[in-house]
Amino acid sequence: MGEGSERITTVEIYGQSYHVRGVSSPEYIAHLAAFVDERMREVSEMTPTVDTLKVAILAALNIADKYMTAKKKLQTVEQLVAERTEKMRTSLDSVLRPDSP
């Protein structure tokens, strides 16, 4: 199978088997499935519902919350790095070109 070729990986999430088609490695797909399975099991332990769809939706909300929180932290760090980089550039310019206005 060539690089970038789609392959099918069978995973189990919350007691159900799924055939996932994608270009990612089977190990990566299995890792993602294990993550989703873990979140669904955590939700099911904290929620009295036995409806798999509700458990899946609550797990998806939990995962989305973690993703959005991480994304916001990354944006904050990227902004801080950009600001510090600009300050360093300005400082270097003033040292390297002291005659510039």
MIVODREN-74522 format. One record per atom (N, C-alpha, C): x, y, z. Coordinates in steps of 0.05 Angstrom, whole numbers, plus 5000, padded with zeros to 4 digits. Layout:
BEGIN
XYZ/...
END
This chain:
BEGIN
501749765000/500050005000/501850255000/501450434982/503050674980/502450875001/504351055005/504051265025/501651435017/499951505036/497651665030/495251505021/495551235018/493351065010/491451025034/488951015028/487050965049/487150665057/486650625082/486550355093/484250345113/483350105118/481150075137/482349955163/481650075185/482549985211/480049925228/479949695240/477649615257/478349685285/476549835298/476949925326/474349865341/474649865368/472349825385/472050065403/469650175403/469050405420/466450345434/466650345460/464350305478/462750055470/464249835465/463049575460/462149535431/462549725414/461749695386/464249705368/464249535348/466349535328/465749725305/467849865297/467650055275/469950015255/469350035230/471350015209/471850305200/474250405206/474950675201/476850685176/475950835156/477550865132/479151125134/481751115128/483351355129/486151305121/487751525119/490551495111/492351485135/491351535159/492951515183/493651225189/495851195205/496650925212/494650785229/494450525227/492550375245/493150435274/495650475282/496250525310/495050795318/495250995301/494151255308/491051235310/489851105291/486851075292/486050925317/487550715325/486950565349/487350745374/489350925373/489751105395/487451305398/486451405376/484151585376/481651445387/481251195377/478951045386/479150985416/481450925426/481750875454/481151125471/481951355460/481451605474/478351655475/477051615453/474051655452/472751455471/473651205470/472450995487/472851075516/475151165523/475651245551/473851465560/473451665543/471751895550/468851795553/467951625535/465251525537/464851365562/466751215570/466551055595/466551235619/468151455618/468151645640/465451775643/464251855620/461651985620/459551785631/459651545622/457551345630/457751285660/460151315672/460351275701/459151505717/459151745705/458151985719/455352045712/454151915693/451451975683/449651725686/447251765696/445451535699/444351425673/444751555651/443551465626/444951215615/443451045602/444550815588/444350845558/443251065550/442951125521/445751185509/446651015491/449351035479/449651305464/447551385451/447651635436/448151875455/446651875477/447052095497/449852085508/450851855514/453551825525/455551925504/455151855479/456951945457/456952255455/454552375456/454352665454/455652805477/455252705501/456452815525/459552785523/460452555514/463352515510/464452705489/462952745468/463752935446/463953215457/462053295474/462153565486/464653585504/465253385519/467553375536/470153405520/470353255498/472653265481/472853545468/470653645459/470553915446/471554125466/470654105491/471454295511/474454285515/475554045518/478454015521/479954125497/478954075473/480154175449/480154475448/477854595454/477654885452/479455025474/479554905497/481355005519/484254995510/485054765498/487854745489/488354935466/486454975449/486755155426/487155445436/485555515456/485755785467/488555825480/489455625495/492155645507/494255675486/494055515465/496055525443/496055805430/493655915426/493556185414/494856395432/494456365458/495656545478/498656525477/499656285476/502556245474/503656345448/502256295426/503256395400/503356705400/501356835412/501257125414/503657225430/504157095453/506357175470/509057145456/509356925441/511856875426/512157095405/509957155391/510157365370/510857635382/509757705405/510357955418/513257965427/514257745439/516957735448/518957745425/518157605404/519857605380/520157885368/517958025368/518058305357/519758485375/519558445401/521158605420/524158545415/524758285412/527558215408/528558325381/526858315360/527658415334/528258715336/526458855350/526859145354/529459205369/529959055390/532359095406/534859035389/534758825374/537058755357/537558965336/535359065324/535559275303/536859525315/536059595339/537159835351/540159805358/541059565365/543859505370/545459485345/544359355325/545859305301/545859555282/543859725284/543659955267/543160205285/545160285300/544660505318/544260775304/545060795279/544761045264/542061085252/540460875251/537760885239/535961055256/534161215243/532261375259/530161215273/
END
